[in-house]
Amino acid sequence: MKLQRIRALINKELIRLIREPANLFMVLVFPLILTMAFGFAFGAFGSNSDVQYKVGIVDNDVTDWSEWFQGNVTNMQALSIFNYEDKDAAYNDLKTGKLSAFIIIPKGFGASIENFRKDPQSISGNEVVLELALDKGSMIVEGIIPPFIQRSLTSTIFGEKALSPPSPVSIGTPMFVDPIKLTQFDFMMPGVFSFAAIFLTMIVAQVLTEERSMGILSRISTTPTTSEEIYVSLICSNLIIGTIQVLMILGASYLLGFRPQTELFGYSLVIISVLLVVIANVGFGLIIAAIAKTSSSATGLAFIFILPQMFLGSFIPVSSESVSKLVPTFYATETIKNLFLRGAETTSTSVQLSILILIFYALVVGGIGVFIFNKFGKK
């Protein structure tokens, strides 16, 4: 193999990509647009504010006790309080999603507390019901709001000391740790890196099918250029494209607030994991090019390999991880999650195992692709 010929073939592939607007859009522009869209849609902006649940209060009692109870509810930082004159208005806002819950303080609320505090044994005759309505469409609301309301009610009736009764076990002075607040955008970003690489399957299949139909591959075979030089240049050109993809997505996501929790070598492993996916997808592209007769049929057949990788190993949640382990993008996404989100060490077992599996995938799929295309794809 001669380096000069390989370099010339790499330049040919890159120039071809630049001159094909559709391929350029799919490989470079589309991942960038996807990153920007996810950033705006899934919380890259305004993610520094704490989540608050809107709770409406209808006070039918209007006593000091009902005001103290409302004050205790207001002190719960996770709850944002809105006062309503009647139940129907609160119900309509809850039904349309403007509220997460509403409380109705019944008439006699304050009198019941007064009588209980005078004679705790008289609870059976003075009990009133505090009505609470919750948003049925949210499982989180059902688990979060009732405990807050119960805590506020207990504090109102018994005072703050009732929340921490005497105990033989005490809690030590808390150690304050600056939390890392992750948004849905952060959780989706690792899959975007893998997602961008899978479309190289289609690009490789289209290019090779078109060059074969135009006779370009036949003319190249009459020159001193060897098959090994063609395959090496094909892989290298796509590795360059894959590197550009990673850097573009990383830069765009960083501008949108994504902050990877890793060091410099961690970034290197992320790039390596994506490039290994690139090699595997070049292999898939070679397999498709050996089967397809035209570039249009190659486009359709490419989705045989694109869709499983997209649905099982990118940013789309899956219920069965065992099935996801069949595609290479799963291991790249897991590597990026471990490094960028969980701050895992680059020497951790999970990261190294995923890299080794990706190397195996790249060698096997890439090798099979070269063998099949070399045997059936040049005809």
C-alpha positions in Angstrom: 0.0 0.0 0.0 1.2 3.5 -0.8 0.3 6.4 1.4 0.1 8.8 -1.5 -2.7 6.8 -3.2 -4.6 6.3 0.1 -4.4 10.1 0.7 -5.7 10.8 -2.8 -8.6 8.4 -2.3 -9.5 10.0 1.1 -9.5 13.4 -0.6 -11.8 12.0 -3.3 -14.3 10.7 -0.6 -14.3 14.0 1.3 -14.7 16.2 -1.8 -17.5 13.9 -2.9 -19.3 14.4 0.4 -18.9 18.2 0.3 -20.3 18.3 -3.3 -23.4 16.1 -2.4 -25.7 18.4 -0.4 -28.0 15.6 0.7 -25.2 13.5 2.1 -23.5 16.5 3.7 -26.8 17.4 5.4 -27.4 13.9 6.7 -23.9 13.4 8.0 -23.0 16.8 9.5 -25.9 19.2 9.5 -28.7 16.9 10.7 -26.9 15.8 13.9 -26.2 19.5 14.7 -29.9 20.4 14.1 -30.9 17.4 16.3 -28.6 18.6 19.1 -30.0 22.1 19.0 -33.6 20.9 18.9 -33.1 18.6 21.9 -31.4 21.5 23.7 -34.4 23.8 23.3 -37.0 21.1 23.8 -35.6 19.2 26.8 -34.4 21.7 29.2 -31.0 22.9 28.3 -32.1 26.5 29.0 -33.6 27.5 32.4 -32.5 24.2 34.0 -30.9 26.0 37.0 -34.3 26.6 38.6 -35.8 24.0 41.0 -38.9 22.1 40.1 -42.0 23.5 41.7 -45.5 22.0 41.8 -48.5 24.3 41.6 -51.0 23.7 44.4 -54.3 25.6 44.7 -55.9 26.3 48.1 -59.6 26.9 48.7 -60.0 28.3 52.2 -63.6 27.8 53.4 -62.6 28.3 57.0 -60.8 31.7 57.0 -59.3 31.4 60.5 -55.9 31.9 62.0 -55.4 28.2 61.9 -56.2 28.0 58.2 -53.7 30.9 57.6 -51.0 29.2 59.6 -51.6 26.0 57.6 -51.3 27.8 54.3 -48.1 29.5 55.6 -46.6 26.1 56.4 -47.6 24.8 52.9 -46.0 27.9 51.3 -42.7 27.2 53.2 -42.4 24.0 51.3 -40.0 25.1 48.5 -41.2 22.4 46.1 -44.7 23.8 46.2 -46.0 27.0 44.6 -49.3 28.1 46.2 -52.3 29.7 44.4 -55.5 30.8 46.3 -58.9 30.2 44.9 -62.3 31.5 45.9 -64.3 28.4 45.0 -63.7 24.7 44.3 -65.0 24.8 40.7 -62.2 27.2 39.5 -59.5 25.1 41.2 -61.0 22.0 39.7 -61.0 23.5 36.1 -57.4 24.5 36.5 -56.4 21.1 37.7 -58.2 19.4 34.9 -56.5 21.6 32.3 -53.0 21.0 33.7 -52.5 24.5 35.3 -52.3 22.9 38.8 -50.7 19.8 40.1 -53.1 19.6 43.0 -55.6 21.6 45.1 -56.6 21.5 48.7 -60.0 22.5 50.2 -59.8 23.6 53.8 -63.2 22.8 55.2 -65.3 25.0 57.5 -64.6 24.1 61.1 -60.9 23.4 60.4 -59.7 25.9 63.0 -62.4 24.9 65.6 -61.4 21.2 65.2 -57.8 22.0 66.0 -58.7 24.2 68.9 -60.9 21.5 70.5 -58.3 18.9 69.9 -55.6 21.0 71.6 -57.8 21.6 74.6 -58.8 17.9 74.9 -56.8 15.5 72.7 -59.2 12.7 73.8 -62.1 14.4 72.0 -60.7 13.7 68.5 -63.5 11.4 67.4 -66.2 14.1 67.7 -64.2 17.0 66.2 -62.6 15.4 63.1 -62.8 17.2 59.8 -61.6 16.1 56.4 -59.1 18.1 54.4 -59.9 17.5 50.8 -57.0 16.9 48.4 -57.2 16.5 44.6 -54.3 15.4 42.5 -53.4 15.4 38.8 -54.1 11.8 37.8 -51.8 12.1 34.8 -48.7 12.4 37.0 -47.3 9.5 39.1 -44.7 11.9 40.6 -47.3 14.2 42.0 -49.0 11.4 43.8 -45.8 10.4 45.5 -44.5 14.0 46.3 -47.4 16.3 47.3 -49.4 14.3 49.9 -46.3 13.9 52.2 -45.7 17.7 52.0 -49.3 18.4 52.9 -49.2 16.0 55.8 -45.9 17.6 57.1 -47.5 21.0 56.9 -50.6 19.8 58.7 -48.6 18.2 61.5 -46.5 21.3 61.9 -49.7 23.4 62.1 -51.3 21.3 64.8 -48.4 20.2 66.9 -45.7 22.8 66.0 -42.2 22.3 64.5 -41.0 20.2 67.5 -43.4 17.5 66.7 -41.5 16.8 63.4 -38.4 15.8 65.4 -39.5 14.0 68.6 -36.9 12.8 71.2 -34.8 9.9 69.8 -31.7 7.9 71.0 -30.2 8.4 67.6 -29.4 11.8 66.2 -28.4 13.0 62.8 -24.9 14.5 62.5 -24.0 17.9 61.0 -24.8 17.6 57.3 -22.0 17.8 54.8 -23.1 20.1 52.0 -22.3 18.9 48.5 -22.8 21.0 45.4 -25.3 18.9 43.3 -25.0 18.2 39.6 -28.4 19.0 38.2 -29.1 17.0 35.1 -31.9 17.7 32.6 -33.6 15.5 30.1 -31.3 17.1 27.5 -28.2 15.8 29.5 -29.6 12.2 29.5 -30.3 12.2 25.8 -27.0 13.7 24.6 -24.9 10.4 24.9 -27.3 8.7 22.4 -27.0 11.6 20.0 -23.3 10.9 19.5 -24.0 7.3 18.6 -27.0 8.3 16.5 -25.0 10.6 14.2 -22.6 7.7 13.2 -25.2 5.2 12.1 -26.2 7.1 9.0 -22.7 6.4 7.6 -24.1 3.0 6.7 -26.4 4.6 4.2 -23.8 7.0 2.8 -21.2 4.3 2.3 -23.8 2.0 0.6 -25.0 4.8 -1.7 -21.5 5.9 -2.7 -20.2 2.4 -3.5 -23.3 1.4 -5.4 -23.3 4.5 -7.5 -19.5 4.3 -8.2 -20.0 0.7 -9.3 -22.9 1.5 -11.6 -20.9 4.4 -13.1 -17.9 2.2 -13.7 -15.7 4.1 -11.4 -14.7 1.1 -9.4 -13.9 -0.8 -12.6 -11.6 2.0 -13.8 -9.9 2.2 -10.4 -9.2 -1.5 -10.6 -7.2 -1.0 -13.9 -4.8 1.3 -12.0 -2.0 0.2 -9.6 -4.5 1.0 -6.7 -5.1 -2.1 -4.6 -8.3 -3.2 -2.9 -6.6 -2.7 0.5 -5.9 0.9 -0.4 -9.6 1.4 -1.4 -10.9 0.0 1.9 -8.3 1.8 4.1 -9.2 5.1 2.4 -12.9 4.4 2.8 -12.5 3.7 6.5 -10.1 6.6 7.1 -12.4 9.1 5.3 -15.3 8.0 7.4 -13.2 8.2 10.6 -12.5 11.8 9.7 -16.2 12.5 9.2 -17.0 10.7 12.5 -14.5 12.9 14.4 -16.0 16.0 12.9 -19.4 14.8 14.0 -18.3 14.3 17.6 -16.6 17.7 17.8 -19.5 19.5 16.3 -22.1 17.8 18.5 -19.9 18.3 21.6 -19.4 22.0 20.8 -23.1 22.6 20.1 -24.2 20.7 23.3 -21.7 22.6 25.4 -23.1 25.9 24.2 -26.6 24.6 25.2 -25.5 23.8 28.8 -24.2 20.2 28.6 -21.3 19.7 30.9 -19.5 16.3 30.7 -18.2 15.0 34.0 -14.9 13.6 32.8 -11.3 14.5 32.2 -9.3 14.9 28.9 -8.7 11.1 28.5 -12.4 10.6 28.9 -13.1 12.8 25.9 -10.6 10.7 23.9 -12.4 7.4 24.9 -15.7 9.0 23.8 -14.2 9.8 20.4 -12.7 6.3 20.1 -16.0 4.6 21.0 -17.9 6.6 18.3 -15.2 5.9 15.7 -15.5 2.2 16.5 -19.2 2.5 15.7 -18.2 4.3 12.5 -16.0 1.3 11.4 -18.9 -1.1 12.2 -21.3 1.0 10.1 -18.8 1.2 7.2 -18.9 -2.7 7.4 -22.7 -2.6 7.3 -22.5 -0.2 4.3 -20.2 -2.6 2.5 -22.6 -5.5 3.1 -25.5 -3.4 1.7 -23.5 -2.2 -1.3 -22.7 -5.8 -2.2 -26.4 -6.7 -2.3 -28.0 -3.5 -3.7 -28.1 -2.9 -7.4 -28.9 0.8 -7.3 -28.2 3.7 -4.9 -31.9 4.1 -4.2 -32.3 0.4 -3.2 -29.1 0.8 -1.1 -30.9 3.6 0.8 -33.8 1.4 1.6 -31.8 -1.6 2.6 -29.5 0.5 4.8 -32.4 1.0 7.3 -32.2 -2.7 8.1 -29.0 -1.8 10.0 -29.9 1.8 10.9 -33.3 1.3 12.7 -32.1 -1.4 15.2 -29.2 0.8 16.2 -31.4 3.9 16.4 -34.1 2.3 18.5 -32.0 0.0 20.7 -28.7 1.9 21.2 -29.2 5.7 20.9 -31.3 8.3 22.9 -34.5 6.3 22.7 -35.4 4.5 26.0 -35.8 0.7 25.7 -37.5 -1.7 28.1 -35.2 -4.7 27.3 -31.5 -4.1 27.8 -30.6 -7.6 26.8 -31.9 -7.0 23.2 -30.1 -3.6 23.1 -26.8 -5.4 23.6 -27.0 -6.9 20.1 -26.2 -3.5 18.5 -22.8 -1.6 18.7 -24.4 1.8 19.4 -25.6 0.5 22.8 -22.0 0.1 24.0 -20.9 3.5 22.7 -23.9 5.2 24.3 -23.2 3.3 27.6 -19.5 4.4 27.5 -20.5 8.0 26.9 -23.1 7.9 29.7 -20.6 6.4 32.1 -18.0 9.0 31.3 -20.0 12.1 30.6 -23.0 11.7 33.1 -21.7 9.4 35.9 -18.2 10.7 35.9 -16.8 7.1 35.8 -13.1 6.6 35.8 -11.6 5.8 32.4 -10.1 2.7 33.9 -13.4 1.4 35.2 -14.5 -2.1 34.3 -17.7 -1.0 32.6 -15.9 1.5 30.3 -13.1 -0.9 29.3 -15.5 -3.8 28.7 -17.7 -1.6 26.4 -14.6 -0.4 24.5 -13.4 -4.0 24.0 -16.8 -5.1 22.8 -16.8 -2.2 20.3 -13.4 -3.2 19.1 -14.6 -6.7 18.5 -17.7 -5.4 16.7 -15.6 -3.1 14.5 -13.2 -5.9 13.5 -15.8 -8.5 12.9 -18.4 -6.4 11.1 -15.8 -4.4 9.2 -14.0 -7.6 8.2 -17.2 -9.3 7.1 -18.2 -6.2 5.1 -14.8 -6.1 3.3 -15.0 -9.9 2.5 -18.6 -9.8 1.2 -18.0 -6.6 -0.9 -14.7 -7.9 -2.3 -16.4 -11.2 -3.3 -19.8 -10.0 -4.6 -19.8 -6.2 -4.7 -17.5 -5.4 -7.6 -19.5 -7.3 -10.2 
